[in-house]
Amino acid sequence: MEITVTSVGADGTVHRGVVDTAERADAPRWEQLADAAHLEVPPPYSPEPGQPVYEIRAGDHVAQVAEQNLAGPLRELVIAVLSEGSWLAEGALTHAAAVVVNRRRDPGVSRGGH
């Protein structure tokens, strides 16, 4: 399973961490973290101006979460991936991360079509 966390800061700075559990001896730990985060039922997306937003991907699940909604196992997963995962180049902003940025600027941006 690949777990990716993309953080988009208030200033537009993008950081992305990736953990590929297939390449790790501690794969069960990462899979437990991802399962405990319940990405299949993420908290409502409610960004606040000036606060970071996150896109979290694990397997087939994707969640977009504002900083103030990161709590419990979801927060643990984000912190672990960003601190222990491999970093991807900041310039490699994907379409999905661009959608997160656009939603942060205009919460009315549709969630469909990406």
Salt bridges, closest charged atoms under 4 A:
ASP26 OD1 - ARG24 NE 2.84
ASP26 OD2 - ARG29 NH1 3.66
GLU40 OE2 - HIS38 ND1 3.29
GLU55 OE2 - ARG57 NE 3.00
GLU67 OE2 - ARG75 NH2 3.33
GLU84 OE2 - ARG29 NH2 2.99
GLU90 OE2 - HIS15 ND1 3.48
